[in-house]
Amino acid sequence: MDAFWQGWLAANREAERRNDWRVLADSYAEDATYGWMYTPDEHFMAVGREQIRDWALGTEMAGLDGWHYDYVATVMDESNGMVIGFWRQRAGIADDSGKEYEILGIGGSWFGLVAGPDGLEIGWQRDWFDLGSTATTFLALAGSGRAPQGLLDRMGLDGMTQPGHYRLADLPSTVWPPPVDAGEHAAKGERP
């Protein structure tokens, strides 16, 4: 598991260097799910490696060139095949004082690892981030005159018209990762 995680971190740094996150899709199982919540009734969900490549790591990352997501802490649960990575989301753009724009609040990814043909793969991933802080940082960047056009274009999109955006009732996978939602990891005596 540690070797997988070190490879994942290296792949993330390479994706950041290239400004192309789609290369990370090769780390996911063919039938993996990857989602996060924008609001209680607006969610993003990609189902399968190619939707993850095209939507989660493609269209959802459009306009975020130069941003970096530095993992600052990791928790591994080897008995359940889970990893939680906490990351800081920074723009790669400095303000007037020279400080980099950053989305405050804690962000992270929760991964479920599964055995694949060539080793461990990501079977599911769920992200969380502070949406209020994200909006504040994006608006500050837009008002600063420093935001690249790609970010401004992204901010102008209607989320629900984008691929992979769903109302809660229409999600193609569960908000909680499927095995967690099914109660496979509930503590003894707890309801799933």
Secondary structure, 3 states (H helix, E strand, C coil): CHHHHHHHHHHHHHHHHHCCHHHHHHHEEEEEEEEEEEECCEEEEEECHHHHHHHHCCHHHCCCCCCEEEEEEEEEECCCCEEEEEEEEEEEEECCCCCEEEEEEEEEEEEEEEEECCEEEEEEEEEECCHHHHHHHHHHHHHHCCCCHHHHHHHCCCHHHCCCEECHHHCCCCCCCHHHHCCCCCCCCCCC
